[in-house]
């Protein structure tokens, strides 16, 4: 079906929504008011009052769109719409009447550029208002387009949406498609707004998101159910993946141990892919740390769980690693040949054998273990894991034992160790102090925000990558360095093609891209720099690996980097400013 006809079919399909559909204009107007609001309490009031008026079908969609999520977390679908595609669609609907550079110079983000484009083209109001239901159907259609002509079809679907959009609606659509809202409402604010509007305890609503993994579903349930029913509906269940508990980066083993001597367990930090294992009778499903179902890619792991685990209903956590015939762990890049592969799985299964190591238990039978201490969860895991190996672990009584375990992990070629508080509960989606990670080399997970074309052998490749850390307060990505080291020629070619699909704009020989690609960066040090807005930069940075298993929101934060920086330079940054190209980590 042609994209235009597809859009028309989507428009005329029978609607399951309530008779009074909510318009996109209302959500766009709310977003504009949020941008002008400085008070956190007022932000929560505005959001809560708005959501309270919506029917259930629109409420979940509106909640997701407010935080820039076209689909629920864990939904494997993607819009696959680059900034370039969105801009072409916009210019088809509203031809620029002023130089594009003028529009960009007057705006702070893509959404504002879209709004100014529509205003300058004389599209002051929408001819026919869009409903949230229509936008959701269009997004579904975009995500469904695959294969030859898919980009053109998605662009056509965007054009049909934008033809009916006002400047404010075009601005909101652009922000949502790009996942860059910038109106002060992140997941935390939205959850508090829902709690206040429904009179549920904030920690109850937050726990609902940890377990359900979909902020739209949390909002819908909170407004529809009382506290008891909400808790029952948001209890862990097989085949509904939970957000994984996260670890803070620690600096040294000695410092971490000193925070609670004798109260830690240490585990090998394996260089693999984290999986959540769901089992109910004979059915097994495996989910990635981003909540995507990867069972089809890992049939051997699923079969091993089905035939080995000594319980018939459970949610377990583990790490999948690629192994040699001898059992030695292979590099993470080898694992990627298997992970999420849906074609020729049997062939790659023979070429890249995998092994699962378990390290946690969240549900067993009808018993939820989230609030149980780690020590109790491990004890129960030992009783049900069967023949599936557990992550190598020790419970040291003195620092010397912890150091010996660290040395054993490094000697075996692993990334480092995890420290886990024996009395710590499992907190889905939270990066708390109960789990710490210590790596053998200084490394950060950063996001590529731009890339420059290379010279000589690298001519024609985007091969000098601009790296950024996430600001946990604003959600922005803050530049902290560059690197052209670490990738093979084939990886340079692949990365070039990938980044070009994410292109926002080109300027000065570089391409600015949507911040979607996460890379693990090894570096020698952090140093002062006048080149970057936060006054610090990576020294001698190189890409250790491409982390397709991580979402940009999981990247290391600028706050964490600033803490590392101040450990070296002090709060005032009293060290001297290094000069030369190494300041940006390009060497």
C-alpha positions in Angstrom: 0.0 0.0 0.0 1.3 3.4 -0.9 2.2 5.7 2.0 -0.5 8.3 1.1 -3.2 5.6 0.9 -1.9 4.0 4.0 -2.3 7.3 5.9 -5.9 7.7 4.5 -6.7 4.2 5.7 -5.3 5.0 9.1 -7.5 8.1 9.3 -10.7 6.2 8.4 -10.1 3.1 10.4 -12.7 2.5 13.1 -11.7 4.2 16.3 -11.6 2.4 19.7 -11.2 5.7 21.6 -13.9 7.4 23.5 -16.3 9.7 21.6 -14.4 12.9 22.4 -10.8 12.5 21.2 -8.2 14.8 22.6 -6.5 17.2 20.2 -2.8 17.5 19.8 -3.3 21.3 20.1 -4.1 20.8 23.8 -0.9 18.9 24.5 1.1 21.5 22.4 -0.4 24.3 24.4 0.4 22.6 27.7 4.0 22.1 26.5 4.3 25.8 25.7 3.0 26.8 29.1 5.5 24.4 30.7 8.3 26.1 28.9 7.4 29.4 30.4 7.1 27.9 34.0 10.0 27.9 36.3 8.4 26.5 39.5 8.6 22.7 39.8 5.4 22.7 41.8 3.6 24.6 39.1 4.9 22.2 36.5 3.4 19.3 38.4 0.1 21.1 38.9 -0.2 21.9 35.2 0.6 18.4 34.2 -1.7 16.8 36.8 -4.6 19.0 35.9 -4.2 18.3 32.2 -3.9 14.5 32.6 -6.9 14.4 34.9 -9.2 15.6 32.1 -8.2 12.9 29.6 -10.0 9.6 28.8 -7.9 6.4 29.5 -7.0 5.8 25.8 -5.5 9.2 25.4 -4.0 9.5 28.9 -1.3 6.9 28.4 -0.3 8.4 25.0 -0.2 11.9 26.3 2.0 10.9 29.3 4.5 9.3 26.9 4.5 12.2 24.5 5.1 14.7 27.3 8.5 13.0 28.0 9.3 12.5 24.3 8.5 8.8 24.0 6.6 7.9 20.9 6.4 4.3 22.1 6.5 2.6 25.6 9.9 1.8 27.0 10.8 -1.8 26.0 8.7 -1.5 22.8 11.2 -2.5 20.1 9.6 -0.3 17.5 11.3 2.9 16.4 10.2 5.8 14.3 13.6 5.7 12.5 13.0 9.4 11.5 16.2 11.4 11.3 16.3 15.2 11.7 17.0 15.5 8.0 13.9 13.5 7.1 11.8 15.6 9.4 13.2 18.8 8.0 12.5 17.8 4.4 8.9 17.0 5.3 8.5 20.3 7.1 9.9 22.3 4.2 7.5 20.4 1.8 4.6 21.7 3.9 6.0 25.1 4.7 8.6 26.4 2.3 11.0 28.7 4.1 10.4 32.4 3.3 13.7 33.4 5.0 17.2 31.9 4.9 17.3 28.7 6.9 20.4 29.9 8.7 18.3 32.8 10.1 15.7 30.4 11.5 18.4 28.3 13.2 20.1 31.4 14.6 16.9 32.5 16.2 16.0 29.1 17.8 17.4 27.1 20.7 16.3 23.7 19.4 14.7 21.8 16.5 11.2 22.4 17.8 11.5 26.1 17.8 13.0 26.1 14.3 9.9 24.1 13.1 7.6 26.6 14.8 9.3 29.6 13.2 9.4 27.9 9.8 5.6 27.4 9.9 5.0 31.0 11.1 7.3 32.5 8.4 5.5 30.4 5.8 2.1 31.9 6.9 0.7 28.8 8.4 -0.6 30.5 11.5 -3.2 27.9 12.3 -4.1 24.4 11.4 -6.7 23.7 8.8 -8.0 20.6 10.6 -6.9 19.8 14.1 -5.0 16.5 14.8 -6.1 14.2 17.6 -3.6 12.2 19.7 -5.2 9.1 18.4 -4.4 10.1 14.8 -0.8 11.0 15.7 -0.4 7.6 17.5 -1.7 5.8 14.4 0.7 7.7 12.2 3.6 6.8 14.5 2.5 3.2 14.4 2.5 3.3 10.6 6.0 4.9 10.4 7.5 2.3 12.7 5.9 -0.5 10.6 7.6 0.7 7.3 10.6 -1.4 6.5 12.7 -2.3 3.4 13.0 -0.4 0.2 11.2 2.9 0.1 10.6 2.9 3.9 12.3 6.3 4.4 10.2 7.9 1.6 7.0 6.4 3.1 7.9 7.7 6.6 8.5 11.1 5.1 5.2 11.0 3.3 3.4 10.1 6.6 5.1 13.0 8.3 4.0 15.4 5.5 0.4 14.3 6.0 0.7 15.0 9.8 2.4 18.4 9.3 -0.1 19.5 6.6 -2.8 19.6 9.4 -0.5 21.0 12.1 -0.4 24.6 13.5 3.0 26.1 14.3 2.7 25.0 17.9 1.7 21.5 17.0 4.5 21.2 14.5 6.9 22.3 17.2 5.6 19.6 19.6 5.7 16.9 17.0 9.3 17.7 16.2 10.3 17.6 19.8 8.5 14.3 20.4 9.9 12.7 17.3 13.4 13.8 18.2 12.9 12.9 21.9 14.1 16.3 23.0 11.2 18.1 24.9 13.1 20.7 26.9 10.0 22.0 28.8 11.1 21.0 32.2 9.0 17.8 32.6 11.1 14.6 32.7 10.0 11.3 34.0 10.6 12.3 37.6 8.4 15.4 37.4 5.7 13.5 35.5 5.6 10.8 38.2 5.3 13.3 41.0 2.6 15.1 39.1 0.6 11.9 38.7 1.1 11.1 42.4 -0.2 14.5 43.5 -3.1 14.5 41.1 -4.2 11.0 42.2 -3.3 11.3 45.9 -1.1 8.2 45.6 2.2 8.1 47.4 5.1 9.2 45.2 7.2 6.2 46.0 4.3 3.9 45.0 3.9 5.6 41.6 7.7 5.5 41.1 7.8 1.8 42.0 5.0 1.3 39.4 7.3 2.7 36.7 10.2 0.5 37.9 8.1 -2.6 37.5 5.9 -1.8 34.5 8.6 0.1 32.5 5.9 2.2 30.7 5.2 5.7 32.1 2.0 5.9 30.0 0.6 2.7 31.6 1.6 3.9 35.0 -0.3 7.2 34.5 -3.4 5.4 33.2 -3.5 2.9 36.1 -2.9 5.6 38.6 -5.9 7.7 37.4 -8.1 4.6 37.0 -7.3 2.6 40.1 -7.1 3.1 43.8 -3.9 2.6 45.8 -4.5 -1.1 46.4 -5.5 -2.0 42.9 -2.6 0.1 41.5 -0.1 -1.9 43.7 -1.6 -5.2 42.6 -1.5 -4.3 38.9 2.1 -3.1 39.1 3.4 -6.2 40.8 6.2 -8.1 38.9 4.8 -10.7 36.5 6.6 -13.0 34.1 7.0 -11.6 30.6 6.6 -8.0 31.8 10.3 -6.9 32.0 11.4 -4.7 34.9 13.8 -1.8 34.5 17.2 -3.2 35.6 18.9 -1.9 38.8 21.9 0.2 37.9 25.3 0.7 39.5 27.3 3.8 40.4 30.8 4.1 39.1 33.3 3.8 42.0 36.9 5.2 42.0 38.9 2.8 44.0 38.4 -0.5 45.8 39.8 0.9 49.0 37.5 3.8 49.0 34.4 1.7 48.2 35.3 -0.9 50.8 35.8 1.8 53.4 32.2 3.0 53.1 30.9 -0.2 54.7 33.7 -2.7 55.6 32.6 -6.3 55.6 29.1 -5.5 54.2 30.0 -6.1 50.5 29.9 -9.0 48.1 32.2 -8.8 45.1 31.3 -10.3 41.7 33.3 -10.5 38.5 32.2 -7.7 36.0 31.8 -9.8 32.9 32.1 -8.2 29.4 28.8 -9.3 28.1 25.2 -8.4 27.6 22.8 -8.2 30.6 19.6 -10.2 30.2 16.5 -10.6 32.3 15.2 -14.2 32.2 11.5 -14.8 32.5 10.2 -18.3 33.1 6.6 -19.6 33.5 6.1 -23.3 33.2 7.7 -24.2 29.8 7.8 -20.7 28.4 11.0 -18.7 28.6 11.5 -15.2 27.4 14.8 -13.2 27.5 14.8 -9.4 27.7 17.7 -7.0 27.2 18.7 -4.2 29.6 16.6 -1.9 27.3 13.6 -4.2 27.9 13.6 -5.6 24.3 12.7 -9.2 23.7 15.8 -11.0 22.5 14.6 -14.6 22.8 14.7 -15.3 19.1 18.4 -14.4 19.0 19.3 -16.6 22.0 17.4 -19.9 21.5 20.2 -21.9 23.1 20.1 -19.8 26.3 16.3 -20.1 26.4 16.5 -23.9 26.0 19.2 -24.2 28.8 17.0 -22.2 31.2 13.9 -24.3 30.3 15.7 -27.6 31.0 17.9 -26.6 33.9 16.4 -24.0 36.3 14.9 -25.7 39.4 11.7 -23.7 39.5 8.8 -23.3 37.1 8.1 -19.6 37.6 10.8 -17.0 38.1 12.4 -13.7 37.0 16.2 -14.0 37.1 19.0 -11.7 36.0 22.3 -12.7 34.4 25.0 -11.8 31.9 25.4 -13.5 28.5 29.0 -13.8 27.2 30.6 -15.2 24.1 33.0 -18.0 24.9 35.7 -20.0 23.3 35.5 -23.8 23.1 37.9 -23.8 26.1 35.4 -21.7 28.1 37.4 -18.5 28.0 35.3 -15.4 27.5 35.6 -13.7 24.0 35.4 -10.0 23.4 32.1 -8.1 23.6 32.2 -7.4 19.9 32.0 -11.1 19.2 28.9 -11.3 21.3 27.2 -8.7 19.1 27.3 -11.2 16.2 24.7 -13.1 18.1 22.8 -10.5 20.1 19.5 -9.5 18.6 20.2 -11.4 15.4 17.0 -12.9 13.9 18.4 -14.4 10.7 20.8 -17.3 10.3 20.7 -17.8 14.1 21.7 -21.5 13.8 24.8 -20.7 11.8 26.0 -18.0 14.2 25.1 -20.2 17.1 27.8 -22.6 16.0 30.3 -19.8 15.3 29.7 -17.9 18.5 28.7 -20.1 21.4 27.3 -18.3 24.4 27.1 -18.9 28.1 24.7 -17.4 30.7 25.9 -16.5 34.1 23.2 -15.7 36.7 23.6 -13.1 39.4 20.1 -12.2 40.8 16.6 -13.4 41.5 13.6 -11.0 41.5 10.6 -13.4 41.5 10.3 -17.1 42.4 6.9 -18.8 42.4 4.6 -16.1 43.8 7.2 -14.6 46.0 8.6 -11.1 45.0 12.2 -10.6 46.1 12.7 -7.0 45.2 12.6 -5.8 48.8 14.6 -8.7 50.1 18.3 -8.0 50.8 20.8 -9.0 48.2 22.2 -11.7 50.5 18.8 -13.4 50.7 18.2 -13.1 46.9 21.6 -14.8 46.3 20.8 -17.5 48.8 17.5 -18.3 47.0 19.3 -18.1 43.6 21.7 -20.8 44.7 18.8 -23.0 45.4 17.1 -22.7 41.9 19.9 -22.1 39.3 20.4 -25.8 38.6 23.4 -26.3 36.3 23.5 -22.7 35.0 26.7 -21.1 36.4 26.5 -18.2 38.8 28.8 -15.1 38.3 32.0 -15.7 40.2 31.6 -14.1 43.6 33.1 -13.7 47.1 32.1 -12.2 50.4 35.4 -10.8 51.8 35.8 -10.2 55.5 38.9 -7.9 55.1 40.2 -5.6 52.3 43.0 -7.9 51.5 40.5 -10.6 50.4 38.7 -8.0 48.2 41.9 -7.0 46.6 42.8 -10.6 45.8 39.4 -11.1 44.2 39.9 -7.9 42.1 43.3 -9.1 40.9 41.8 -12.5 40.0 39.1 -10.8 37.9 41.6 -8.6 36.1 44.0 -11.5 35.5 41.1 -13.5 34.0 40.6 -10.7 31.5 37.3 -9.3 32.9 36.3 -5.6 33.1 36.7 -5.4 36.8 34.3 -6.1 39.7 30.9 -5.2 41.0 30.5 -4.4 44.7 27.0 -5.2 46.1 25.7 -4.3 49.6 24.7 -7.5 51.3 21.7 -5.7 52.9 20.7 -3.8 49.7 17.2 -4.3 48.1 16.7 -4.5 44.4 15.6 -1.1 43.1 14.6 -1.3 39.4 15.8 1.6 37.3 17.7 3.3 40.2 21.4 4.0 40.1 21.9 3.8 43.9 24.9 3.3 46.2 24.0 -0.4 46.9 25.7 -1.4 43.7 29.1 -0.1 42.7 31.2 -0.9 39.6 35.0 -0.6 39.4 36.7 -1.1 36.1 40.3 -1.8 35.4 40.7 1.1 33.1 39.3 4.6 33.2 36.2 4.5 31.0 32.9 6.3 30.5 29.9 5.5 28.5 29.3 8.6 26.3 27.1 9.6 23.3 28.2 10.6 19.8 26.6 14.0 19.0 28.6 14.9 15.9 31.4 13.6 13.6 33.9 15.1 11.2 35.0 13.6 7.9 38.5 12.2 8.0 41.6 12.7 5.9 43.9 10.4 4.0 43.0 6.8 4.4 39.8 7.9 6.3 38.7 10.2 3.5 34.9 9.9 3.1 34.3 8.4 6.5 32.8 10.1 9.5 35.7 9.2 11.7 36.4 11.9 14.3 33.6 11.6 16.8 32.4 14.4 19.2 31.6 12.8 22.5 29.1 14.0 25.1 27.9 13.2 28.6 24.3 13.4 29.8 23.2 16.2 32.1 20.9 14.4 34.5 19.1 17.7 35.4 18.2 18.8 31.9 18.6 15.7 29.8 20.9 17.5 27.4 24.2 16.0 26.1 27.2 18.1 27.0 30.3 17.9 24.8 33.5 16.7 26.6 35.9 15.6 23.9 36.6 14.0 20.5 38.4 10.8 19.3 39.2 9.1 16.0 40.8 6.1 17.7 39.5 2.6 18.5 37.5 1.4 15.4 38.5 -0.8 12.5 38.1 0.3 8.9 35.0 -1.8 8.6 33.6 -0.2 11.8 34.4 3.3 10.5 32.4 2.5 7.3 29.5 1.1 9.3 29.5 4.0 11.7 29.5 6.5 8.9 26.4 4.9 7.3 24.7 4.8 10.7 25.4 8.4 11.7 24.2 9.7 8.3 20.8 8.2 9.0 20.7 10.3 12.2 21.9 13.5 10.6 20.4 16.8 11.9 22.6 19.2 9.9 26.0 19.7 8.3 28.3 22.5 8.9 32.1 23.1 8.6 32.9 19.6 7.4 31.1 18.0 10.2 27.7 16.3 10.6 25.6 16.9 13.8 23.5 13.9 14.6 20.7 12.7 16.9 22.3 11.6 20.2 21.5 7.9 19.9 24.8 6.0 19.6 26.5 5.1 22.9 30.2 4.2 23.0 32.4 3.1 25.8 35.4 5.5 25.9 38.7 4.7 27.6 40.8 7.7 28.5 44.0 8.6 30.3 42.7 11.5 32.3 40.3 14.5 32.6 41.9 17.9 32.2 40.9 21.5 32.1 39.8 22.9 28.8 38.6 26.2 27.4 37.1 24.4 24.4 34.1 22.9 26.2 31.3 24.6 28.2 31.9 22.6 31.4 35.6 23.4 31.4 36.9 19.9 31.2 37.8 17.4 28.5 39.0 13.8 28.0 42.7 13.2 27.4 43.8 10.5 25.0 40.3 9.1 24.4 39.6 6.0 22.3 36.5 4.0 21.6 36.7 0.7 23.5 33.4 -0.6 22.1 30.1 0.4 20.7 27.4 -0.2 23.3 24.3 -0.9 21.3 22.9 -2.6 24.5 22.7 0.8 26.2 20.3 3.6 25.6 21.5 7.3 25.6 19.7 7.8 29.0 22.1 5.3 30.5 25.2 7.2 29.4 27.5 8.6 32.2 26.5 12.0 33.4 28.3 15.3 33.3 27.7 15.4 37.1 29.7 12.2 37.5 32.5 13.5 35.2 32.6 16.8 37.3 33.0 14.7 40.4 35.9 12.8 38.8 37.4 16.1 37.6 37.2 17.8 41.0 39.0 14.8 42.6 42.0 15.7 40.5 41.8 19.5 40.3 39.7 20.5 43.3 36.3 22.4 43.1 38.0 25.5 41.8 39.9 23.6 39.1 43.3 25.0 40.2 45.4 23.0 37.8 46.9 24.6 34.7 45.0 24.4 31.4 46.6 22.1 28.9 47.0 23.3 25.4 47.2 21.6 22.0 45.0 19.1 20.3 45.2 16.6 23.2 43.0 18.9 25.2 40.0 17.5 23.3 41.4 14.0 23.4 42.3 14.0 19.7 45.8 12.7 19.5 
